[in-house]
Amino acid sequence: MLQMEQMTLRRHAWMSAHNTLAVIFVTAAVWHIILNRRALFNHVRSASSHLLGVSREAAYAGIIVAFLLFVFVRHAFLVR
């Protein structure tokens, strides 16, 4: 209740993962909008979107996010 339970290793790892992914997501979203604002506005105006396969860039981004998540969550398992 009210998140006052004891800080276990499992809970610490999940909190680390959640916070890390939140920071990465918000930073990437803001940076993406800033860099691609003209293309995003044109895309929204034309409303001509279609789903494609995963691009090479998207695959690399997924790998980078998975690596960063591993790095930031790993410390929870090293605490004694």
C-alpha positions as CSV (number, residue, x, y, z in Angstrom):
1,M,0.0,0.0,0.0
2,L,1.3,3.4,-1.0
3,Q,4.5,1.8,-2.3
4,M,5.9,1.6,1.2
5,E,6.9,-2.1,1.0
6,Q,10.5,-3.1,1.6
7,M,12.9,-2.3,-1.2
8,T,13.7,-5.8,-2.6
9,L,16.2,-6.6,-5.3
10,R,13.4,-7.4,-7.8
11,R,11.5,-4.2,-7.0
12,H,14.7,-2.1,-7.3
13,A,15.5,-3.6,-10.7
14,W,11.9,-2.9,-12.0
15,M,12.1,0.7,-10.7
16,S,15.5,1.2,-12.4
17,A,14.2,-0.2,-15.6
18,H,11.0,2.0,-15.5
19,N,12.9,5.2,-14.7
20,T,15.6,4.5,-17.3
21,L,13.2,3.8,-20.1
22,A,11.1,6.8,-19.1
23,V,14.0,9.2,-19.4
24,I,15.2,7.6,-22.7
25,F,11.7,7.8,-24.1
26,V,11.0,11.4,-23.2
27,T,14.4,12.6,-24.4
28,A,14.2,10.7,-27.7
29,A,10.6,11.9,-28.3
30,V,11.4,15.6,-27.7
31,W,14.6,15.3,-29.8
32,H,12.7,13.5,-32.6
33,I,10.0,16.2,-32.7
34,I,12.6,19.0,-32.8
35,L,14.7,17.4,-35.6
36,N,11.8,16.3,-37.7
37,R,9.1,18.9,-37.1
38,R,8.7,19.9,-40.7
39,A,8.3,16.3,-41.9
40,L,6.0,15.5,-39.0
41,F,3.8,18.5,-39.7
42,N,3.6,17.6,-43.4
43,H,2.8,14.0,-42.5
44,V,0.0,14.9,-40.2
45,R,-1.4,17.4,-42.8
46,S,-1.4,14.9,-45.6
47,A,-2.5,11.9,-43.4
48,S,-1.0,9.5,-45.8
49,S,0.8,7.0,-43.6
50,H,1.2,3.3,-44.0
51,L,3.0,0.6,-42.0
52,L,6.3,-0.7,-43.2
53,G,8.7,-3.3,-41.9
54,V,11.3,-2.3,-39.3
55,S,14.0,-0.2,-40.9
56,R,17.7,-0.6,-40.1
57,E,17.7,2.5,-38.0
58,A,14.8,1.2,-35.9
59,A,16.6,-2.0,-35.3
60,Y,19.7,-0.1,-34.2
61,A,17.7,2.1,-32.0
62,G,16.1,-1.0,-30.3
63,I,19.5,-2.5,-29.8
64,I,20.8,0.7,-28.2
65,V,17.8,1.0,-25.9
66,A,18.2,-2.7,-24.8
67,F,21.9,-2.1,-24.1
68,L,21.3,1.0,-22.1
69,L,18.5,-0.7,-20.1
70,F,20.9,-3.5,-19.3
71,V,23.6,-1.1,-18.1
72,F,21.2,0.9,-15.9
73,V,19.4,-2.1,-14.4
74,R,22.5,-4.2,-13.9
75,H,23.5,-2.2,-10.8
76,A,20.5,-3.4,-8.9
77,F,21.8,-6.9,-9.0
78,L,25.3,-5.9,-7.9
79,V,24.1,-4.2,-4.7
80,R,24.6,-6.4,-1.7
